[in-house]
């Protein structure tokens, strides 16, 4: 019943406010008008003086002039979105002196005249996204001394004038993402000490001038993703940072002191760079860090104490690197970690006790590694069995060695199959008995139907198998060279089941 009353009330409101509503628009309140009509080439003039918000979407309006708005309009918010707007005259907004928010986005604008924003001294939020703006004169925003948010995303700017932001003493959020800016002046932010959020994502920056952030004493979020940055100077970032994104740049190495003063930093993204090694103390002072993303780099090894002191970290992402080994105590301090990604590396084994420091509910990814499924992997095997609910893509953890079980899922194996042939051979050779013998199970055709024993005497090795089911028998010997860079050598022989066989010994 209440729903019907709400619908009826909304209908009556539209009827009431719709009496003086422009034909191409909808008026659900006395203060807000929304217009959306492709055939509308000029803004409606019969807008009530009570209206505070005018939103124009997908219209055919191409020009804004001083005559586009009545003199007695008291607009505080004007939005012209996804229209055909091409030109804004220098006096277009002269009657809108109470305007606090202006958005002109998704249009075909190329430039603005110098005096366009001169009368908008009360403006707090300006959005000029996804237009085709190529140039902004340095005096364009001189009158916007109360501006708190400026967005210029998705334009075609190639540089930022040194004095463009000089009068924006109250600026808190600046977004210049997805332009073609390749250089930032050292003094471009000298009067913007209140800036909290700054994004330069998707530009062409190769280098950050020394002390470029020196005046940004309030900066909390910095997004430099998808640029071409090759190096970072010592202590370049302000100490107030809480979130730093450096994803998809061209960083090859990082100096020890680059993050040392960022004690408030909780989120650090260094993914998709070209890092091959990390210094021992790179992260040591990041006492507030919660999320660390090092995925899709070229890291070969990690110092055992590289994560020392990061006691509050929740996520460490090492996905898709070149890690071939890990130190047993690598995550000794990460006892509250919730997610650990080690997938798509070159890991063959996990050292004993490696996971013992982690919380029992920590989610782990291990797939995409060339696991060596022999006797030395039994710690990982047992851990996976007991913690299978915490392992993502468990069924994608495959054995890569030995050859005869390559492609098998590790946790589906029998533990007796995880043997070291080298150790077995050494034990046989070291025996004083005339015949050294060891019995172990080897599956044939995925059935445990045969029991085999290995014997060695005077340098000759033989294998005896008792067949408990009439079937062919295949023997495969894997010769592993001492040098792991050399390829394995495999010899295979197959015997057909003899006629009338039953529980015979071959």
Secondary structure, DSSP 4 states (H G I P E B T S, - for coil): -HHHHHHHHHHHHHHHHHTTS-TTEE-SSSSEEEE--TT--S--S---TT--EEEEES----EE-GGGS-TT---SEEEEESS---EE-TTTTTT-TT--EEEEESS------TTTTTT-TT--EEE--SS------TTTTTT-TT--EEE-TTS------TTTTTT-TT--EEE--SS------TTTTTT-TT--EEE-TTS------TTTTTT-TT--EEE--SS------TT-S-TT-SEEE--SS------TTTTTT-TT--EEE--SS------TTTTTT-TT--EEE--SS------TTTTTT-TT--EEE--SS------TTTTTT-TT--EEE--SS------TTGGGGS-TT-EEE--SS-EE-SGGGHHHHHHHHHTGGGEETGGG-BEEESGGGTT-BGGGS-GGG---HHHHHHHHHT--SSSEEEEEE--BTTB--EEEEEEEETTEEEEEEEESSS--EEEEEEE--SSTTSPPEEEEEEEPPPTT-SS-B-
